[in-house]
């Protein structure tokens, strides 16, 4: 009788331990990598980037003091194909992108996203990808046009406010694309919020300079591009988190 009781007690203890283990929330390792920030620029090379429609980056784009720099002045003495927009090798769907930029006085550039790289069908990054404007609001003539100022969703939506810094100072830009919900953030201020790919989005495009571009703003994933608008511009700390 005593032996039977001991055996039953050991069995119950084993079952109890198994039950505790199965309900422990820490017993399963979380392998979800979506919480991790991915660096798109190593601060030293242009690995992971290329000029639109080509395999390499043109010589006008350089790395200077841990930043990607478009040498617009040097570009004037280089062959015509040394510039152009550069973009990531990889495509991204839902994501949170953040990077820092600074622009030279009177300068113009842009961060173009959801770019579909098909040069035979689309000649430029902006034929498919919307743009967060990078601009010297006080010096470049584009600033006189509504929806063309720093932080704007270029030619589509004007910024709610203008927290942009002076030329030569670093700005923190963020683009958050999550299941069609788009937020543009400049220096920790949400400046644009909208929904992509619905009827309102399509109507907005139809009333813009992109109305004649059938692929514009239609792609739900794509590459991230930095625009060559012919002016000195710098980008650094380029990070992305997949959502």
N, C-alpha and C positions, 0 to 999 in steps of 0.2 A: 504493500500500500504506500509506504513511504517513498519507495523507488519511483512509483507512478507519479506521485505528487511532484517529485523533483524534476522528472522529465517534462511534465506539463508546465511547470514554472519556467524552465529554460526555453521551451517553445514560445511561451507567451512573451518572454523578454525579447526574444529574437524578432517576433512579429512587431512588438512595440517599437523597437529600434528602427525597423524598416519603415514603419509608418511615420516616425519623426523625420527620417531622412527624405521621404518623398514629399513632405509638405514644407520643407525648408526652402525659402525663396532664393537662398544663396547657393543651392546645390547645383544649379544649372548655370554655366558660364555664358555671359552675354557676348556673343560674337558679332553683334550688329556694329558695322563700321560707319554707319551714317552719321554718328556723332563726331567723327573725326574731321578736323580741318586738313585739307590737302594743299600743299604749297604748289603753285603753278609757276613759280620763278625762284631759282635757287640763289639769286643775288650775285651770281658770278658769270653765268653763261645764259645763252638763249635756247638751251635745250628744252624741248617740248613746245617750241614755237616755230612758225614758218610764215612766210609772206603768202598772202592769199593767192591760190593757184600755182604755187611753187613748192619745192621741197625744202628750201632753205630760207634764211632771213637775209634781206638786203643789207648792204654794208652801212646804210644810213642809220640803222637801228643798232645801238651799242649798249654796253653795260658800263655805267659810270657810278662809282660810289654806292654800289648796292642797288642801283635802280636801272630800269630799262629807259634809255634815252633816245629820242629821235633827234639826231644831229641835223637839224634843218639847214643850218648855215653851211655845213660841210657837204650836204646833199646837193647844193647848187653846183658844185664842182665835180660831181660824180655822174656816172652814166644814169640814164633815165630809170633803169630797172632796179636801182639800189634802195628805193623807198617802198611805198605801198603799205597798206594795212597789214599788220601781223596778227596771227590768231593761234589759238591753242591747237595742238595736234588732236586732242580729245574732245568729244562732244559731251554735253551735259544736258540733263532733263531738269527735274526739279532740283533747285540748289540755292545756296546762300553764298554769294560772291562778295568779297570785300577786298579793297585795295586802296592804296594812297596815290594821289596824283598831284603834280604841280605843273603850272603852265607858265611860259615866258610872257612878258608884257605883250599885249595885243594878240595873244595866241589863241588857237582853236584846235580842239581834238575831240575825241569821244570814245566811250566804251560801248561797243556794239555786241549784242548778245543774241543767242539762238540763231547763229549764222549757219546757213546751209551752204557748204562749200561745193559748188558745182559750177566751175568757171564757164563751161560751155553753155550753160543755161542762164546763169546769173553772173554778170561781169564784175560785180563788186560786193563787198560785205553788206553794204546798206541796201542792196536789192532784196535781202531777206531779213536782216537783223535790225530790230529797233535799237535806239541809241540813247544812252544817258550822256547828255552834253557836258563837255569839258571846255571851259571858256574863261577868258578874261572879260568879265562883264563890263568893265570900265574902259576897255581899250579896243576890243574887236567889234567891227560894225555889225556882226551877226546878232549882237546883244540888243540891237534896236528892234529886232523882230520878235514878236510874241512867240513863246514856246521854243526859242532858240538860245536861252540863257543857261548858265551853268546849273546843272542839276535837273533841268527839264527832261522829260521824255521827248526827245527832239521832234519838233513839228507836230506833236500830238497832244501833250499835256504840259502846261506851265507848272513850275514848282509852287507849292503852297507858301513857301518862304524862301529866303536866299541866304543861307548860312555860309556861303562860299567865302574863302579867304583871299587875300590879295595875291597877285602874281608872284611866283617865287616861294610861296608858302605851301606846305603840304595840306591836302584835303583828304579826308577819309570818305570814300564812296562805297556804298553797298547796294547790291541788286539782289532781291529775294524773289524768286519765282517758285511758287508752290501751288501746284494743281490749278494753274490759271490765274491765281492771285499774284499780282505784281506790286512790289514795293520798292521804291528808290529812296535811299537814305543818304544824306550828305551831312558829314560832321555830326553824326548822331541825331539828326533831325529827319523824320519822315517827310519827304518833300513831294512825293507822288505816290498815289495808291490807285490801282485800277484792276479791272478784270480783263484778261486776254481771251481772245478767240470767241467771244460771244457776239451778238448782233451789234451791241453798242461799240465794241472794238472795231468791227468791220465798218460800221458807219463812220467812225472817227478816221480810219485810214482812208476811206473814200473821200473825205473832205481835206486830205492833206496832200503834200507834194509826192507822197508814195502811192497815190491812187492808180497810177499807170504801171505799177510794179505788182503783178499778180501773186508773186511769192512772198511779198513783204508781210511780216508779222504773222505768218501762218504756221510756222514750224514750232513744235512743242519741245524740241531739243535742238541743240546746235553748239557751235564753237563760240568762244569768247574772243573778241577782236579789239585791238587798240588801233586807233585811227591815225593815219598819216594825213594831216590836213595842211602840211607844209610849214608847220611852226614847231619850235622847240617845246618838247613836252617830256615829262618824266613820270614813270610809274614804278612803284615798289610794293613790297609786302603783299603780293597777290595771292590770295587764299580762297579756297572754295570748300563748301561743305555740301555733300549730296543729301538731299532731303527725301 
